[in-house]
Amino acid sequence: MSKRVHVTLPDAVYDALERWADSQGRPVANLAAFIIEKAVEGANNDGKIPPPPSSPAKI
């Protein structure tokens, strides 16, 4: 399942992101989602994200 996130970006960052997305023929939101996904994967691989809490044991 996908989740929606709303972010506010400085104009210069959005303009650069828009140019980048246009150069790839994709929507800004799609490129932003891809960039975030790759950043989270990298942080996870580097051990910067704690593991999810373990679920309670079932009795």
PDB file as gemmi writes it, atoms N, CA and C in Angstrom:
CRYST1    1.000    1.000    1.000  90.00  90.00  90.00 P 1                      
ATOM      1  N   MET A   1       0.836  -1.167   0.000  1.00  0.00           N  
ATOM      2  CA  MET A   1       0.000   0.000   0.000  1.00  0.00           C  
ATOM      3  C   MET A   1       0.889   1.242   0.000  1.00  0.00           C  
ATOM      4  N   SER A   2       0.500   2.239  -0.730  1.00  0.00           N  
ATOM      5  CA  SER A   2       1.254   3.496  -0.798  1.00  0.00           C  
ATOM      6  C   SER A   2       0.631   4.521   0.135  1.00  0.00           C  
ATOM      7  N   LYS A   3       1.461   5.408   0.630  1.00  0.00           N  
ATOM      8  CA  LYS A   3       1.030   6.504   1.495  1.00  0.00           C  
ATOM      9  C   LYS A   3       1.339   7.829   0.816  1.00  0.00           C  
ATOM     10  N   ARG A   4       0.546   8.829   1.126  1.00  0.00           N  
ATOM     11  CA  ARG A   4       0.791  10.172   0.604  1.00  0.00           C  
ATOM     12  C   ARG A   4       1.490  11.011   1.658  1.00  0.00           C  
ATOM     13  N   VAL A   5       2.415  11.836   1.200  1.00  0.00           N  
ATOM     14  CA  VAL A   5       3.129  12.768   2.066  1.00  0.00           C  
ATOM     15  C   VAL A   5       3.122  14.123   1.368  1.00  0.00           C  
ATOM     16  N   HIS A   6       2.861  15.154   2.125  1.00  0.00           N  
ATOM     17  CA  HIS A   6       2.896  16.501   1.563  1.00  0.00           C  
ATOM     18  C   HIS A   6       4.145  17.201   2.092  1.00  0.00           C  
ATOM     19  N   VAL A   7       4.911  17.791   1.187  1.00  0.00           N  
ATOM     20  CA  VAL A   7       6.123  18.508   1.580  1.00  0.00           C  
ATOM     21  C   VAL A   7       6.103  19.910   0.993  1.00  0.00           C  
ATOM     22  N   THR A   8       6.782  20.804   1.655  1.00  0.00           N  
ATOM     23  CA  THR A   8       6.953  22.160   1.159  1.00  0.00           C  
ATOM     24  C   THR A   8       8.426  22.327   0.831  1.00  0.00           C  
ATOM     25  N   LEU A   9       8.706  22.724  -0.412  1.00  0.00           N  
ATOM     26  CA  LEU A   9      10.081  22.877  -0.869  1.00  0.00           C  
ATOM     27  C   LEU A   9      10.365  24.336  -1.192  1.00  0.00           C  
ATOM     28  N   PRO A  10      11.594  24.766  -0.970  1.00  0.00           N  
ATOM     29  CA  PRO A  10      11.970  26.100  -1.433  1.00  0.00           C  
ATOM     30  C   PRO A  10      11.818  26.174  -2.955  1.00  0.00           C  
ATOM     31  N   ASP A  11      11.508  27.364  -3.448  1.00  0.00           N  
ATOM     32  CA  ASP A  11      11.289  27.541  -4.893  1.00  0.00           C  
ATOM     33  C   ASP A  11      12.454  27.014  -5.723  1.00  0.00           C  
ATOM     34  N   ALA A  12      13.669  27.301  -5.297  1.00  0.00           N  
ATOM     35  CA  ALA A  12      14.842  26.884  -6.080  1.00  0.00           C  
ATOM     36  C   ALA A  12      14.942  25.359  -6.148  1.00  0.00           C  
ATOM     37  N   VAL A  13      14.620  24.690  -5.055  1.00  0.00           N  
ATOM     38  CA  VAL A  13      14.676  23.224  -5.039  1.00  0.00           C  
ATOM     39  C   VAL A  13      13.592  22.664  -5.951  1.00  0.00           C  
ATOM     40  N   TYR A  14      12.383  23.197  -5.857  1.00  0.00           N  
ATOM     41  CA  TYR A  14      11.302  22.714  -6.711  1.00  0.00           C  
ATOM     42  C   TYR A  14      11.631  22.951  -8.182  1.00  0.00           C  
ATOM     43  N   ASP A  15      12.161  24.131  -8.504  1.00  0.00           N  
ATOM     44  CA  ASP A  15      12.501  24.435  -9.899  1.00  0.00           C  
ATOM     45  C   ASP A  15      13.530  23.443 -10.440  1.00  0.00           C  
ATOM     46  N   ALA A  16      14.540  23.127  -9.629  1.00  0.00           N  
ATOM     47  CA  ALA A  16      15.556  22.164 -10.056  1.00  0.00           C  
ATOM     48  C   ALA A  16      14.943  20.774 -10.212  1.00  0.00           C  
ATOM     49  N   LEU A  17      14.094  20.385  -9.264  1.00  0.00           N  
ATOM     50  CA  LEU A  17      13.427  19.089  -9.333  1.00  0.00           C  
ATOM     51  C   LEU A  17      12.540  19.013 -10.575  1.00  0.00           C  
ATOM     52  N   GLU A  18      11.861  20.099 -10.890  1.00  0.00           N  
ATOM     53  CA  GLU A  18      10.995  20.139 -12.068  1.00  0.00           C  
ATOM     54  C   GLU A  18      11.801  19.997 -13.354  1.00  0.00           C  
ATOM     55  N   ARG A  19      12.941  20.681 -13.424  1.00  0.00           N  
ATOM     56  CA  ARG A  19      13.796  20.550 -14.613  1.00  0.00           C  
ATOM     57  C   ARG A  19      14.317  19.133 -14.753  1.00  0.00           C  
ATOM     58  N   TRP A  20      14.704  18.522 -13.640  1.00  0.00           N  
ATOM     59  CA  TRP A  20      15.205  17.145 -13.623  1.00  0.00           C  
ATOM     60  C   TRP A  20      14.113  16.196 -14.091  1.00  0.00           C  
ATOM     61  N   ALA A  21      12.918  16.352 -13.540  1.00  0.00           N  
ATOM     62  CA  ALA A  21      11.797  15.486 -13.925  1.00  0.00           C  
ATOM     63  C   ALA A  21      11.462  15.660 -15.405  1.00  0.00           C  
ATOM     64  N   ASP A  22      11.431  16.906 -15.869  1.00  0.00           N  
ATOM     65  CA  ASP A  22      11.137  17.168 -17.284  1.00  0.00           C  
ATOM     66  C   ASP A  22      12.161  16.498 -18.194  1.00  0.00           C  
ATOM     67  N   SER A  23      13.418  16.520 -17.775  1.00  0.00           N  
ATOM     68  CA  SER A  23      14.468  15.920 -18.611  1.00  0.00           C  
ATOM     69  C   SER A  23      14.309  14.412 -18.716  1.00  0.00           C  
ATOM     70  N   GLN A  24      13.602  13.820 -17.754  1.00  0.00           N  
ATOM     71  CA  GLN A  24      13.369  12.377 -17.764  1.00  0.00           C  
ATOM     72  C   GLN A  24      11.967  12.027 -18.241  1.00  0.00           C  
ATOM     73  N   GLY A  25      11.163  13.042 -18.551  1.00  0.00           N  
ATOM     74  CA  GLY A  25       9.809  12.794 -19.035  1.00  0.00           C  
ATOM     75  C   GLY A  25       8.904  12.182 -17.983  1.00  0.00           C  
ATOM     76  N   ARG A  26       9.085  12.589 -16.735  1.00  0.00           N  
ATOM     77  CA  ARG A  26       8.256  12.045 -15.659  1.00  0.00           C  
ATOM     78  C   ARG A  26       7.724  13.180 -14.803  1.00  0.00           C  
ATOM     79  N   PRO A  27       6.654  12.937 -14.066  1.00  0.00           N  
ATOM     80  CA  PRO A  27       6.112  13.975 -13.179  1.00  0.00           C  
ATOM     81  C   PRO A  27       7.052  14.260 -12.005  1.00  0.00           C  
ATOM     82  N   VAL A  28       6.977  15.472 -11.495  1.00  0.00           N  
ATOM     83  CA  VAL A  28       7.797  15.866 -10.352  1.00  0.00           C  
ATOM     84  C   VAL A  28       7.535  14.931  -9.168  1.00  0.00           C  
ATOM     85  N   ALA A  29       6.278  14.625  -8.895  1.00  0.00           N  
ATOM     86  CA  ALA A  29       5.943  13.771  -7.746  1.00  0.00           C  
ATOM     87  C   ALA A  29       6.572  12.386  -7.887  1.00  0.00           C  
ATOM     88  N   ASN A  30       6.591  11.861  -9.099  1.00  0.00           N  
ATOM     89  CA  ASN A  30       7.177  10.544  -9.331  1.00  0.00           C  
ATOM     90  C   ASN A  30       8.682  10.571  -9.074  1.00  0.00           C  
ATOM     91  N   LEU A  31       9.353  11.599  -9.555  1.00  0.00           N  
ATOM     92  CA  LEU A  31      10.794  11.721  -9.325  1.00  0.00           C  
ATOM     93  C   LEU A  31      11.077  11.920  -7.844  1.00  0.00           C  
ATOM     94  N   ALA A  32      10.292  12.747  -7.169  1.00  0.00           N  
ATOM     95  CA  ALA A  32      10.490  12.981  -5.740  1.00  0.00           C  
ATOM     96  C   ALA A  32      10.324  11.684  -4.958  1.00  0.00           C  
ATOM     97  N   ALA A  33       9.320  10.901  -5.297  1.00  0.00           N  
ATOM     98  CA  ALA A  33       9.104   9.618  -4.614  1.00  0.00           C  
ATOM     99  C   ALA A  33      10.296   8.683  -4.834  1.00  0.00           C  
ATOM    100  N   PHE A  34      10.818   8.661  -6.048  1.00  0.00           N  
ATOM    101  CA  PHE A  34      11.978   7.821  -6.363  1.00  0.00           C  
ATOM    102  C   PHE A  34      13.199   8.257  -5.545  1.00  0.00           C  
ATOM    103  N   ILE A  35      13.434   9.566  -5.478  1.00  0.00           N  
ATOM    104  CA  ILE A  35      14.585  10.094  -4.739  1.00  0.00           C  
ATOM    105  C   ILE A  35      14.465   9.744  -3.248  1.00  0.00           C  
ATOM    106  N   ILE A  36      13.277   9.917  -2.699  1.00  0.00           N  
ATOM    107  CA  ILE A  36      13.066   9.598  -1.278  1.00  0.00           C  
ATOM    108  C   ILE A  36      13.266   8.107  -1.034  1.00  0.00           C  
ATOM    109  N   GLU A  37      12.718   7.282  -1.916  1.00  0.00           N  
ATOM    110  CA  GLU A  37      12.875   5.831  -1.762  1.00  0.00           C  
ATOM    111  C   GLU A  37      14.347   5.439  -1.755  1.00  0.00           C  
ATOM    112  N   LYS A  38      15.131   5.993  -2.673  1.00  0.00           N  
ATOM    113  CA  LYS A  38      16.558   5.664  -2.733  1.00  0.00           C  
ATOM    114  C   LYS A  38      17.295   6.182  -1.502  1.00  0.00           C  
ATOM    115  N   ALA A  39      16.930   7.353  -1.002  1.00  0.00           N  
ATOM    116  CA  ALA A  39      17.570   7.903   0.195  1.00  0.00           C  
ATOM    117  C   ALA A  39      17.276   7.035   1.413  1.00  0.00           C  
ATOM    118  N   VAL A  40      16.038   6.560   1.536  1.00  0.00           N  
ATOM    119  CA  VAL A  40      15.670   5.698   2.660  1.00  0.00           C  
ATOM    120  C   VAL A  40      16.397   4.354   2.553  1.00  0.00           C  
ATOM    121  N   GLU A  41      16.477   3.792   1.361  1.00  0.00           N  
ATOM    122  CA  GLU A  41      17.220   2.542   1.182  1.00  0.00           C  
ATOM    123  C   GLU A  41      18.678   2.713   1.599  1.00  0.00           C  
ATOM    124  N   GLY A  42      19.289   3.816   1.189  1.00  0.00           N  
ATOM    125  CA  GLY A  42      20.683   4.077   1.540  1.00  0.00           C  
ATOM    126  C   GLY A  42      20.867   4.239   3.041  1.00  0.00           C  
ATOM    127  N   ALA A  43      19.965   5.002   3.677  1.00  0.00           N  
ATOM    128  CA  ALA A  43      20.047   5.198   5.125  1.00  0.00           C  
ATOM    129  C   ALA A  43      19.853   3.878   5.855  1.00  0.00           C  
ATOM    130  N   ASN A  44      18.956   3.065   5.350  1.00  0.00           N  
ATOM    131  CA  ASN A  44      18.719   1.753   5.967  1.00  0.00           C  
ATOM    132  C   ASN A  44      19.957   0.865   5.828  1.00  0.00           C  
ATOM    133  N   ASN A  45      20.540   0.862   4.645  1.00  0.00           N  
ATOM    134  CA  ASN A  45      21.749   0.059   4.413  1.00  0.00           C  
ATOM    135  C   ASN A  45      22.923   0.527   5.261  1.00  0.00           C  
ATOM    136  N   ASP A  46      22.959   1.836   5.566  1.00  0.00           N  
ATOM    137  CA  ASP A  46      24.035   2.401   6.384  1.00  0.00           C  
ATOM    138  C   ASP A  46      23.764   2.265   7.881  1.00  0.00           C  
ATOM    139  N   GLY A  47      22.641   1.649   8.237  1.00  0.00           N  
ATOM    140  CA  GLY A  47      22.311   1.459   9.640  1.00  0.00           C  
ATOM    141  C   GLY A  47      21.799   2.702  10.334  1.00  0.00           C  
ATOM    142  N   LYS A  48      21.354   3.686   9.576  1.00  0.00           N  
ATOM    143  CA  LYS A  48      20.882   4.943  10.158  1.00  0.00           C  
ATOM    144  C   LYS A  48      19.421   4.894  10.591  1.00  0.00           C  
ATOM    145  N   ILE A  49      18.705   3.852  10.182  1.00  0.00           N  
ATOM    146  CA  ILE A  49      17.294   3.720  10.531  1.00  0.00           C  
ATOM    147  C   ILE A  49      17.151   2.544  11.488  1.00  0.00           C  
ATOM    148  N   PRO A  50      16.569   2.797  12.656  1.00  0.00           N  
ATOM    149  CA  PRO A  50      16.402   1.691  13.607  1.00  0.00           C  
ATOM    150  C   PRO A  50      15.459   0.636  13.050  1.00  0.00           C  
ATOM    151  N   PRO A  51      15.643  -0.607  13.469  1.00  0.00           N  
ATOM    152  CA  PRO A  51      14.729  -1.663  13.005  1.00  0.00           C  
ATOM    153  C   PRO A  51      13.328  -1.412  13.555  1.00  0.00           C  
ATOM    154  N   PRO A  52      12.322  -1.957  12.898  1.00  0.00           N  
ATOM    155  CA  PRO A  52      10.961  -1.790  13.415  1.00  0.00           C  
ATOM    156  C   PRO A  52      10.826  -2.502  14.766  1.00  0.00           C  
ATOM    157  N   PRO A  53       9.935  -1.985  15.604  1.00  0.00           N  
ATOM    158  CA  PRO A  53       9.756  -2.662  16.898  1.00  0.00           C  
ATOM    159  C   PRO A  53       9.243  -4.090  16.680  1.00  0.00           C  
ATOM    160  N   SER A  54       9.711  -4.968  17.513  1.00  0.00           N  
ATOM    161  CA  SER A  54       9.241  -6.367  17.377  1.00  0.00           C  
ATOM    162  C   SER A  54       7.831  -6.456  17.928  1.00  0.00           C  
ATOM    163  N   SER A  55       7.058  -7.319  17.313  1.00  0.00           N  
ATOM    164  CA  SER A  55       5.677  -7.484  17.760  1.00  0.00           C  
ATOM    165  C   SER A  55       5.657  -8.315  19.029  1.00  0.00           C  
ATOM    166  N   PRO A  56       4.660  -8.083  19.877  1.00  0.00           N  
ATOM    167  CA  PRO A  56       4.590  -8.845  21.116  1.00  0.00           C  
ATOM    168  C   PRO A  56       4.403 -10.340  20.829  1.00  0.00           C  
ATOM    169  N   ALA A  57       4.974 -11.159  21.673  1.00  0.00           N  
ATOM    170  CA  ALA A  57       4.856 -12.610  21.516  1.00  0.00           C  
ATOM    171  C   ALA A  57       3.413 -13.034  21.732  1.00  0.00           C  
ATOM    172  N   LYS A  58       2.964 -13.951  20.898  1.00  0.00           N  
ATOM    173  CA  LYS A  58       1.602 -14.472  21.046  1.00  0.00           C  
ATOM    174  C   LYS A  58       1.610 -15.639  22.018  1.00  0.00           C  
ATOM    175  N   ILE A  59       0.633 -15.627  22.858  1.00  0.00           N  
ATOM    176  CA  ILE A  59       0.534 -16.696  23.864  1.00  0.00           C  
ATOM    177  C   ILE A  59      -0.536 -17.678  23.468  1.00  0.00           C  
TER     178      ILE A  59                                                      
END                                                                             
